[in-house]
Amino acid sequence: MDRVKSSMQQVPNAIPKVIRRTGGANSLELEKENFERVQAVSINKAINTQEVAVKEKHARTCILGTHHEKGAHTFWAAVNRLPLSSNAVLCWKFCHVFHKLLRDGHPNVIKDSMRNKADLTDMSRMWGHLSEGYGKLCSIYLKLLITKMEFHIKNPRFPGNLQMSNRQLDEAGENDVNNFFQLTVEMFDYLECELNLFLGVFSSLDMSRSVSVTAAGQCRLAPLIQVILDCSHLYDYTVKLLFKLHSCLPADTLQGHRDRFQEQFKKLKSLFYRSSNLQYFKRLIQIPQLPENPPNFLRASALSEHISPVVVIPAESSSPESEHVVETDDLVDTDVPVLPAAVETKFDDLFGTSAAIDPFNFNSQNGMRKDDKDRLIEQLTREIQALKEELESFRLESGRLCQALRGRVSELEAELAEQSHLRLQAVGESEFLKAELDDLRKVREDTEKEQRSLTEIEKKAQANEQRYTKLKEKYTELVQSHADLLRKNAEVTRQMTVARAAQDEVEAVRKEMQEKVKAAQEAADRQEREQLEQLQKLQRDLTSSRVELDSLKTTMASSQQSSEVLSTQLAALVSEKAELEQSMSKVEAELAVRVQELEQVQTSLATERESGVKTAEALQNQLNEKESREQALESQLVAARWSSLQGAVEEAEKIIQDSLAQIDDPAHISCTSSADYLASRCQASLDCLDRLHSARGAFVANSTAVSDLVRVVTQCGHLVGDSIVQGSATSHMVPVEQADALSESVKVCGAEALALLGQMKQQDSLAAADNGKLKAALEAILATAEKLRPRGLELQQGELGDLVEQEMAATSAAVESAAARIEEMLNKSRAVDTGVKMEVNERILASCTELMQAIKELILSSKDLQRDIVESGRGAASMKEFYAKNSRWTEGLISASKAVGWGATVMVDAADLVVQGKGKFEELMVCSHEIAASTAQLVAASKVKADKDSANLHRLQQASRGVTQATAAVVASTKSGKSQIEETDTMDFSSMTLTQIKRQEMDAQVLVLELETRLQKERERLGELRKKHYELAGVAEGWGQEEEGTG
């Protein structure tokens, strides 16, 4: 009654409605609706966002639901509505419940869940982006569940809980060592996923505190019970499979398996030990301890020492909360095969257990109390069960005896087979002696002369085979690609077969559901009649059980008689063994006769020497024919080499002719290049000419070295043609006289190159070809390019590196000197000036002092940044070598530093004149703007090679902004002081007459016109000065040089 009440509490208001409407037209629909509602409630209670362990009763309800509907459709329908991708705790508890269903649920759960494999994979990838917390654990757990489903789909013989006997494990491999090998690899992968989850959970917990007694800790530790159950079986099966593989394969082949097992053994042993010490696991599960050392697979007898780890779950293991849950006995036993649906229904109808313990069996009896008839049925059921157990024990005992007798017969048969094998082995040895006699005849026939000739033939044949190795390799690649295409075709065919099988399975499930509906309707009609017949059937079963017990006793007697028959067969096998020993002695006598025949054959070897001489003559004729064929092939090869060389020379001529034609092309006038790039191209051409001379000499000495000469000729043609084009492009950037000389040198270079290639085209003049004239032409172009290079490039490495330090030091000194002079001027102004003038001077000089401080900070930041750039970019080279290597950047840095120092000095001079009243405020403002431009140039030159994330670069940019603000302050204070000074000098025209005013007005107009004309001329002069400054700076610093050297 308690169990029934518990079931009713789990499904409130569901069972009474079904009872009231039993037999109605819509009873099955109501049943299905109530079942889905109860399942949805249990799933939502088991999978929620609370960070507590999943309650066992809700998980068991979900498991029983899969057995009730023979699948997991309802489970997935409810789970797909949950926001698993947005809450990590919700996803973690889903993985725990799903793991339980895969282990203890109906076998069809795995098949139904494979449809959601892609969603689970995406979810695992999504949670994998999180590096801590439940997100990372969910990613690992989902990978484990996907691996578990794939393993059971590939190996359908393994149940979800992995419980198998040794016989079933042998059948899973189908007695094929390849299948056992692959199965072991898959188990290693499976166990690796389990251990990853184990380690992930432990690493996410603070083991220094008692986390196993907290709700959050139990939420993470609860799924490890399922992991421990899986790991114990996987470890046991892996050990047995490895022993089986070592009995069939060499030890070296399985070295990788042993190494991987050793690694997983250490992890599993450590995790089992750590788990057994946690208070949470001590009352829920008894964790086995692995042996101190792993099994020795190289010793076959070590298998008998292996003890399978057994995980014990106490009968009252439940969730940590003290609550009433379904008893353990009510769980479905997945160790035994699942009975068909018809048998389960019949068994439930006979014994009534499903109605008592299954909360989803709504076809239960109408009454909720047990009457006398029910108690009698239960009593008879218990008696039948006891008789069945006794009957099973008798069967097991008789089976054990029969198995022992069969084992003895197998041993005798194996011994008989061994004797037969020995007899066949003796026959084989006699055949081997015959073959050895034939070999001796051949050995005596061969003379030393024949051996030398054969050796020479083999060498020449090997040389011929090497010529055709490439063709064989091509053929092998074609065969391999064809095999790959065949494998792809087979894979596509297999996928189509799997898809068809899935479609057939869906159709079968649909038909099965229809049959279930019909069966349920018929069961509702038969239920009343069958209930009255149960008592009579039970009595008949009791009588039949007793009769079966008597027949089993008679079977035991007959088995004893069969053992006596087997004893007689054993005696017959012993006699047959004696006969085999006699036949063995006869074989030994025949072997002695064969030895005598061998001696006779050795005497006849002398007569067969003449045939060996004839064979040697035939081989010599074949050798002569092969030498003639080789000579023909050698002549063809020489012709092919010369033709390839002529082709390369002709191609080089075309390249140089195209370069000479490109010079006269009007479109080429817009192309420009730098002297540096032209010098690099000429130097590369000179180096290539040296290689051409060496390769030509090697080809003249040995005609087989044609490949190097062809390569060098082609490269030389490209480099010389490029030098011609770049020389013409460089002439567009230099004065007319130098441009004419450079163009003439380029044309002479092209003519000499064509002349050299023309000599190399003729086989007679190839050895006498001279490249001295072409080399002289290239050296002339190189000398011209060196003259045209910018003057800054003439600095040596040490001078350039020292110049950078000198200019930066000079700039710092100039700024320090300027700051000291401004401080001196400020003190002098305070002592001499008064009133408005002192106020203006103090404000201007204070702003200039702030500007000097900002410039000083900028220079210090620039030095730090340059030091970072040099340290990060020079590698093993010195600092001076780095400056020389990056000469353009170094010269820009030097120019910017000079400009900053010069601007500071000029600004101090202008401020001194303004304070003394001799200067102009405009000069001070212009100097401020010039300093701002120079500091911007310094910042730009410094940040060219700097890392964008460098702290010194950010500090330099901040200092540049400070200089800009200080410059703006100098300009503002200068304008303010100018306005104040001009206000004190206001003009007074009160005492002037009309004629004087008219005269002053005309003078003012003349002055305005003069100033406007002067302003226009000064603006034009400023533009010309800036243009010339830019042009000179470009020539000095190489701004016009491009990366490829052409415009």
Residue pairs with C-beta under 8 A, 6 or more apart in sequence:
1 369
1 370
3 327
3 330
3 356
3 357
4 356
4 368
6 324
6 326
6 359
7 15
7 357
7 358
7 359
8 15
8 359
10 38
10 42
10 57
10 61
10 359
11 34
11 38
11 359
11 360
14 34
14 37
14 38
14 362
15 362
15 364
17 30
17 34
18 27
18 30
18 31
18 34
18 362
19 362
19 364
19 366
21 27
21 30
22 363
22 366
22 524
23 524
27 524
28 517
28 520
28 521
31 362
34 362
35 65
35 68
35 69
35 74
35 360
35 362
36 74
36 77
38 61
38 65
38 359
38 360
39 61
39 62
39 65
39 74
39 75
39 78
40 74
40 78
42 58
42 61
42 62
42 65
43 58
43 62
43 75
43 78
43 79
43 97
44 78
45 55
45 58
46 54
46 55
46 58
46 59
46 62
46 93
46 97
47 54
47 79
47 82
47 90
47 93
47 94
47 97
48 90
48 93
49 87
49 89
49 90
50 89
51 89
51 215
51 216
51 219
52 215
52 216
52 218
52 219
53 215
53 218
53 219
53 221
53 222
53 319
53 320
54 93
54 96
54 97
54 222
54 319
55 319
55 321
55 323
55 325
56 317
56 318
56 319
56 325
57 318
57 319
57 323
57 324
57 325
57 326
59 96
59 97
59 100
60 325
60 326
60 330
60 331
61 326
61 359
62 75
62 97
62 100
62 101
62 105
63 100
63 101
63 104
63 105
63 331
63 332
64 330
64 332
64 358
64 359
64 360
65 74
65 75
65 360
66 72
66 75
66 101
66 105
66 106
66 108
66 109
67 105
67 106
67 332
67 338
68 358
68 360
68 361
69 106
70 106
70 108
70 341
70 512
71 106
71 108
71 109
71 111
71 112
71 509
72 101
72 105
72 106
72 108
72 109
72 112
72 113
73 112
75 101
75 109
76 112
76 113
76 115
76 116
79 94
79 98
80 116
82 90
82 94
83 90
84 90
84 91
84 94
84 123
85 91
85 123
85 126
88 127
88 130
88 133
88 134
88 135
88 137
88 138
89 134
89 219
91 123
91 127
91 134
91 138
91 142
92 134
92 137
92 138
92 141
92 219
92 220
92 223
93 219
95 138
95 141
95 142
95 145
95 223
96 222
96 223
96 226
98 113
98 145
99 141
99 144
99 145
99 148
99 223
99 226
100 226
101 109
102 109
102 110
102 113
102 145
102 148
102 149
102 152
102 160
103 160
103 161
103 226
103 229
103 230
103 334
104 160
104 161
104 331
104 332
104 334
105 160
106 338
107 159
107 160
107 338
109 160
110 149
110 152
110 153
110 160
111 153
111 505
113 149
114 149
114 153
117 146
117 149
120 142
120 145
120 146
121 142
121 146
123 138
123 142
124 138
124 139
124 142
124 143
124 146
125 139
127 135
127 136
127 138
127 139
127 142
128 135
128 136
128 139
129 135
130 136
130 139
132 204
133 204
136 200
136 204
137 197
137 200
137 201
137 204
137 220
140 193
140 196
140 197
140 200
141 197
141 223
143 193
143 196
144 193
144 194
144 196
144 197
144 227
147 189
147 190
147 193
148 190
148 193
148 230
151 158
151 186
151 187
151 190
152 158
152 160
154 186
155 172
155 183
155 186
157 164
157 168
157 171
157 172
158 164
158 172
159 334
160 334
161 229
161 233
161 334
161 335
162 229
162 230
162 233
162 234
162 237
163 233
163 334
163 335
164 172
164 233
164 237
166 240
169 237
169 240
169 241
172 179
172 183
173 179
173 180
173 183
173 241
173 244
177 245
177 248
177 249
180 241
180 244
180 245
180 248
181 245
181 249
183 241
184 238
184 241
184 242
184 245
184 257
185 257
187 234
187 237
187 238
187 241
188 238
188 257
188 260
188 261
188 264
190 230
190 234
191 231
191 234
191 235
191 238
191 264
191 268
192 264
194 227
194 230
194 231
194 234
195 231
195 264
195 267
195 268
195 271
197 223
197 224
197 227
198 224
198 227
198 231
198 267
198 271
199 267
199 271
201 220
201 221
201 223
201 224
202 271
202 274
204 220
205 211
205 217
205 220
205 221
207 274
210 279
211 217
211 221
212 218
212 221
212 278
212 279
212 280
212 281
213 279
213 280
217 280
218 280
218 320
221 278
221 280
221 281
222 319
224 275
224 281
225 281
225 284
225 285
225 313
228 272
228 275
228 285
228 287
228 311
229 311
231 268
231 272
232 288
232 309
232 310
232 311
235 265
235 268
235 290
235 309
236 308
236 309
238 261
239 295
239 306
240 303
240 306
242 254
242 257
242 258
242 261
242 295
242 297
243 295
243 297
243 300
243 302
243 303
243 306
245 254
245 257
246 254
246 297
246 298
246 300
247 300
251 298
254 297
258 297
261 294
262 294
265 290
265 294
268 290
269 289
269 290
272 287
272 288
272 289
272 290
273 289
275 281
275 287
276 282
276 287
276 289
280 320
281 287
283 314
283 317
284 313
284 314
284 317
285 311
285 312
285 313
285 314
285 317
286 311
286 312
286 313
286 314
287 311
288 309
288 310
288 311
290 309
291 307
295 302
295 303
295 305
295 306
296 302
315 328
316 328
317 328
318 325
319 325
326 357
330 357
339 347
341 516
341 519
342 519
344 354
345 519
345 523
347 353
347 354
348 354
348 355
348 358
348 361
349 523
349 527
349 530
349 534
350 534
350 537
350 538
351 377
351 381
352 365
352 374
352 377
352 378
354 361
354 364
355 361
355 363
355 364
355 365
356 364
363 520
363 523
363 524
363 527
365 531
373 535
376 535
377 534
377 535
377 538
380 538
380 539
380 541
380 542
381 538
383 542
384 538
384 541
384 542
384 545
387 542
387 545
387 546
387 549
388 545
390 549
391 545
391 548
391 549
391 552
394 549
394 552
394 553
394 556
395 552
397 556
398 552
398 555
398 556
398 559
401 559
401 563
402 559
402 562
405 562
405 563
405 566
408 566
408 570
409 566
409 569
409 570
412 570
412 573
413 573
415 573
415 577
416 573
416 576
416 577
416 580
419 577
419 580
419 581
419 584
420 580
422 580
422 584
423 580
423 583
423 584
423 587
426 584
426 587
426 588
426 591
427 587
429 591
430 587
430 590
430 591
430 594
433 591
433 594
433 595
433 598
434 594
436 598
437 597
437 598
437 601
440 601
440 602
440 605
441 601
441 605
441 608
444 605
444 608
444 609
445 605
445 608
445 609
445 611
445 612
445 615
446 612
447 612
447 616
449 616
450 612
450 615
450 616
450 619
453 616
453 619
453 620
453 623
454 619
456 623
457 619
457 622
457 623
457 626
460 623
460 626
460 627
460 630
461 626
463 630
464 626
464 630
467 633
638 703
641 703
641 704
641 706
642 706
642 763
644 706
644 710
645 699
645 706
645 709
645 710
645 713
645 760
646 761
648 709
648 710
648 713
648 714
649 713
649 757
649 760
649 761
650 761
651 714
651 717
652 713
652 714
652 716
652 717
652 718
652 757
653 717
653 754
653 757
653 758
655 717
655 718
655 721
656 717
656 720
656 721
656 724
656 750
656 753
656 754
656 757
657 754
658 721
659 720
659 721
659 722
659 724
659 725
659 750
660 724
660 747
660 750
662 668
662 725
662 728
663 724
663 725
663 728
663 743
663 746
663 747
668 725
668 728
668 729
669 732
670 732
670 1047
671 725
671 728
671 729
671 732
671 1046
671 1047
672 729
672 730
672 732
672 733
672 1040
672 1042
672 1046
672 1047
673 726
673 729
673 730
673 733
673 1042
673 1045
673 1046
673 1047
674 730
674 733
674 1038
674 1040
674 1041
674 1042
674 1045
675 730
675 785
675 786
675 788
675 789
675 790
676 785
676 789
676 793
676 1038
676 1041
676 1045
677 726
677 730
677 1041
677 1044
677 1045
678 723
678 726
678 727
678 730
678 781
678 785
678 1045
679 782
679 785
679 786
679 789
680 1045
681 719
681 722
681 723
681 726
681 1045
682 723
682 778
682 779
682 781
682 782
682 785
683 782
684 719
685 716
685 719
685 720
685 722
685 723
685 778
686 775
686 778
686 779
686 782
688 712
688 715
688 716
688 719
688 720
689 716
689 771
689 774
689 775
689 778
691 712
691 716
692 709
692 712
692 713
692 716
692 771
693 771
695 705
695 708
695 709
695 711
695 712
696 709
696 760
696 766
696 769
698 705
698 708
698 709
699 705
699 706
699 708
699 709
699 766
700 766
700 767
713 757
713 760
717 753
717 757
720 749
720 750
720 753
720 774
720 778
723 746
723 749
723 778
723 781
724 746
724 749
724 750
725 1046
726 1045
726 1046
727 742
727 743
727 745
727 746
727 749
727 781
727 785
728 742
728 743
728 746
729 1045
729 1046
729 1047
730 742
730 785
730 788
731 738
731 739
731 740
731 742
731 743
731 746
732 739
732 1047
733 1040
734 742
734 788
738 784
738 787
738 788
741 784
742 781
742 784
745 777
745 780
745 781
745 784
746 781
748 777
748 780
749 774
749 777
749 778
749 780
749 781
752 773
752 774
752 777
753 774
755 773
755 774
756 769
756 770
756 771
756 773
756 774
759 765
759 766
759 768
759 769
759 770
760 766
760 769
790 1035
790 1036
790 1037
790 1038
791 1036
792 887
792 891
792 1036
792 1037
792 1038
793 887
793 1038
795 803
795 884
795 887
796 884
797 880
797 881
797 883
797 884
798 880
800 880
800 883
800 884
800 887
800 890
801 878
801 879
801 880
801 881
801 882
801 883
801 884
801 890
802 880
803 894
804 866
804 883
804 890
804 893
804 894
807 893
807 894
807 897
807 898
807 901
808 859
808 862
808 863
808 866
808 897
810 897
810 898
810 901
811 859
811 897
811 898
811 900
811 901
812 856
812 859
813 901
814 901
814 902
814 904
814 905
815 852
815 855
815 856
815 859
815 900
815 901
815 904
816 856
817 905
817 908
818 852
818 904
818 905
818 907
818 908
819 849
819 852
819 853
819 856
821 908
821 912
822 845
822 848
822 849
822 852
822 908
822 911
823 849
825 845
825 911
825 912
825 915
826 841
826 842
826 845
826 846
826 849
828 915
829 838
829 841
829 842
829 845
829 915
830 838
830 842
833 841
833 915
836 980
836 981
836 984
837 917
837 981
839 980
840 976
840 977
840 980
840 981
841 914
841 915
841 977
843 973
843 976
843 977
844 911
844 914
844 915
844 924
844 970
844 973
844 974
844 977
845 911
845 915
846 973
847 966
847 969
847 970
847 972
847 973
847 974
848 907
848 908
848 911
848 970
850 966
850 969
851 907
851 928
851 931
851 963
851 966
851 967
851 969
851 970
852 904
853 966
854 959
854 962
854 963
854 965
854 966
855 900
855 904
855 931
855 935
855 963
855 966
857 959
857 962
858 900
858 935
858 938
858 939
858 956
858 959
858 960
858 962
858 963
859 897
859 900
860 959
861 952
861 955
861 956
861 958
861 959
862 938
862 939
862 942
862 956
864 952
864 955
864 956
865 942
865 943
865 946
865 950
865 952
865 953
865 955
865 956
866 893
866 942
868 946
868 947
868 950
868 952
869 942
869 945
869 946
870 879
870 882
870 883
872 947
873 882
873 886
873 945
874 881
874 882
877 885
883 890
884 890
886 945
888 1037
888 1038
888 1041
889 941
889 944
889 945
891 1036
891 1037
891 1038
892 937
892 941
892 944
892 1037
893 938
893 941
893 942
895 937
895 941
895 1033
895 1036
895 1037
896 934
896 937
896 938
896 940
896 941
897 938
899 930
899 933
899 934
899 937
899 938
900 931
900 934
900 935
900 938
902 934
903 927
903 930
903 931
903 934
904 931
906 927
906 930
907 924
907 927
907 928
907 930
907 931
907 970
910 919
910 920
910 923
910 924
910 927
911 919
911 924
912 919
913 919
913 920
913 923
914 920
914 921
914 923
914 924
914 974
921 974
921 975
921 977
921 978
924 970
924 974
925 970
925 971
925 974
925 975
928 967
928 970
928 971
928 974
929 967
929 971
931 963
931 967
932 963
932 964
932 967
935 960
935 963
935 964
936 960
939 956
939 957
939 960
942 953
942 956
943 953
943 956
943 957
946 952
946 953
947 953
989 997
989 1000
992 1000
1033 1039
1034 1040
